[in-house]
Amino acid sequence: MYEPTDIVRGPEAISAVAGKLLEQFGPTFRFSPVGAAVGHHGPGSLRWQAGPDGGPVAVTGTDVVEVVGGKIARLWVLLNPPES
């Protein structure tokens, strides 16, 4: 998984990153898809937004994947700049 500040390898490490996010933002913080995922012949993408339940959207972005042999081989987490 390629994040803006790190490269994370393996299911356990990716799970740890997700756990740290939930710890940082609290149990009501949610990631929600914006539209449908799209892709074909390997690459795919999904736009998303995140924030507390019932609260304002705190961050938006897009996840881009490369699928090889039916499994995600690479995942890039792209964060949108804050709106001004």
N, C-alpha and C positions, 0 to 999 in steps of 0.2 A: 504494500500500500504506500503510495507516494503522497505525502502530505506537504503543505507549504514549508514546514519546518523540520521534517524528518522523513526517513524511509523506514518502514516497518515491515518485517518479514515473518511469515508464518502465522497460522491461526491463533496460537496462544498470544503472540505479541499484539495482533490486531484486536483480539478480545480484551486485552489489558488496556489498550488505548480507548476502546469504547467504555470500559468500566470507569476509567479516570474521568472521561467526559461526564458521565452520569453523576459521579461523585462531585465534580466541580460545579455542575449546574443544578443538581437536585433531582429528586424523583419525578417531578412533574414536567421536566424538560423533554420535549418530543421533537423528533425529526419526521417531517411529513413530505410525501412526494408532491411535486407541482407538475401536473400533467402525467402522461404515460411515459414509461421507459421506451427508448427507441434504440434500434441496432440491427445489424445484419452482418453475416460473414465474419464474425469475430469481435468487432468493436461495438460498444453500446454506451448509452448515457442516460442519466436520470437527474432531472433538476429537483431540488429539495429546498425546504425552508425549515427553520428550527426556532423554538422558543418555548416558554412555559405554557402549559395548558391554559387557554383562555387569555393569555397575555400577548404582548406584541411580539412580532417576529424579530428575533435577535440576530440571526445570520441566515444567509442564503448561499447556495452554491450548486455545483453539479458534480456528480460522480461519473467518471468515465472508466469503463472496464475493457479489458481485452480478454476474450474467452477463447481458450484452447482446449480442445478435447472435451467440451461440455462443462469445463470448470473455469472459474475466474483465475486467470494467470497474473494479471496486473490490475490494480485499482488506483486511479488518480483522484484525489479529493481537491476540487477547485473551489476556492472561496471567492464570492463576489465582494468587491470593495463596499464598504458601508455607504449608504445613500446620504448625500449631504443636503 
